[in-house]
Amino acid sequence: MSKREAKMPKADTRELNQDVVDLINDQIVLEIYSAHLYLSMSAWFSEHGLDGYAHWYYIQHLEELDHAKIFYLDLIELGAEPVIGAIDAPDSDFKDVEDILVKTYEHELYITASIHKIYDEAIKKGEYRVNDTLEWFVAEQVEEESNTSTNLDRFRLFAKESPSGLKDLDDELAQRVLAKGTRISTLEAEI
Ligand code: OFO
């Protein structure tokens, strides 16, 4: 070993804090549940002739599966074991469009609180190796809350009392594309 190598810091080989791992495993289940919830909502929209909303929710369900995979791959990369728990059946009995949009926004607020809880725990336990991932999720939740509250506001403003406004919004939401260059594609490329 050269002098220079001898001075280099050793790789952090400690096991990841188990309380943090448990919370991340719970979050993987929540992200898969979110995917199923949004797929169920997509089915409702398809059934009610709103193909643009159905498409938007279908893309959202794909994004949620990506979120689950980001946490899953992070645990693998850090030498911890992902354990996939039971996934509850999502709601499928929705009243109307507004009901779905409200439930979506509320669900994202719930997910944000859950991400913040993991972040708090990681800091409390001095577990900094998950910081990058958690910071990405904190920022992602700002976007998720903003998108879902905008969908609700725009529906109430332009579509709630107007079939033609609803048609316009539906056409607009049909244009959504799955974001490219997300964190998941980077992680997959590394494995
Ligand atoms: Fe995974 O962000 Fe929505 O739920």
Boltz pocket constraint, residues with backbone or C-beta under 6 A from the ligand:
constraints:
  - pocket:
      binder: B
      contacts: [[A, 30], [A, 31], [A, 34], [A, 63], [A, 64], [A, 67], [A, 107], [A, 108], [A, 111], [A, 144]]
      max_distance: 6.0
